[in-house]
Amino acid sequence: RRLTSMLHWDVNNGIARRAWARNDGALSTARRAMQQEPRLRVTLPNMAEDSLLESLFPEDE
């Protein structure tokens, strides 16, 4: 039982990391996992438009 629980949390940690890398599949999987496991909390990223980021960090400089 303990090993199963540890594996569950480890897998979801990897999903969360991929979600922060803007992986669409990981974002939806993380949302679904939180619905299925009430104790699981994943802080999901807020997506910014690429144009906003480019205006904040121009490549010219």
C-alpha positions as CSV (number, residue, x, y, z in Angstrom):
1,R,0.0,0.0,0.0
2,R,2.8,2.4,0.9
3,L,4.7,1.7,-2.3
4,T,1.5,2.3,-4.4
5,S,0.9,5.6,-2.7
6,M,4.5,6.7,-3.2
7,L,4.4,5.8,-6.9
8,H,1.1,7.7,-7.3
9,W,2.6,10.9,-5.8
10,D,5.8,10.5,-7.8
11,V,3.9,10.1,-11.1
12,N,1.8,13.2,-10.3
13,N,4.9,15.2,-9.4
14,G,6.2,14.4,-12.9
15,I,2.9,15.4,-14.5
16,A,3.0,18.7,-12.6
17,R,6.5,19.4,-13.8
18,R,5.5,18.8,-17.4
19,A,2.4,21.0,-16.9
20,W,4.7,23.9,-15.9
21,A,6.6,23.3,-19.2
22,R,3.3,24.1,-20.9
23,N,2.5,20.5,-22.0
24,D,-1.2,20.5,-22.9
25,G,-1.6,16.8,-22.1
26,A,0.0,17.2,-18.7
27,L,-2.3,20.2,-17.9
28,S,-5.4,18.2,-18.6
29,T,-4.0,15.1,-16.8
30,A,-3.2,17.2,-13.7
31,R,-6.7,18.6,-13.7
32,R,-8.2,15.1,-14.0
33,A,-5.9,13.7,-11.3
34,M,-7.0,16.4,-8.9
35,Q,-10.6,15.6,-9.5
36,Q,-10.0,11.9,-8.8
37,E,-7.8,12.4,-5.7
38,P,-9.1,15.1,-3.3
39,R,-5.8,15.3,-1.4
40,L,-3.8,16.1,-4.5
41,R,-3.1,19.8,-5.1
42,V,-1.2,20.9,-8.1
43,T,-0.5,24.6,-8.7
44,L,-1.2,25.0,-12.4
45,P,0.6,27.7,-14.4
46,N,-1.2,30.8,-15.8
47,M,-0.5,30.9,-19.5
48,A,0.7,34.2,-20.9
49,E,0.6,35.2,-24.5
50,D,3.9,34.9,-26.3
51,S,3.7,38.5,-27.5
52,L,3.5,39.7,-23.9
53,L,6.6,37.8,-23.0
54,E,8.4,38.9,-26.1
55,S,7.6,42.6,-25.3
56,L,9.0,42.2,-21.8
57,F,12.1,40.4,-22.9
58,P,13.2,41.7,-26.3
59,E,15.9,39.8,-28.0
60,D,17.5,43.0,-29.4
61,E,19.2,43.9,-26.1
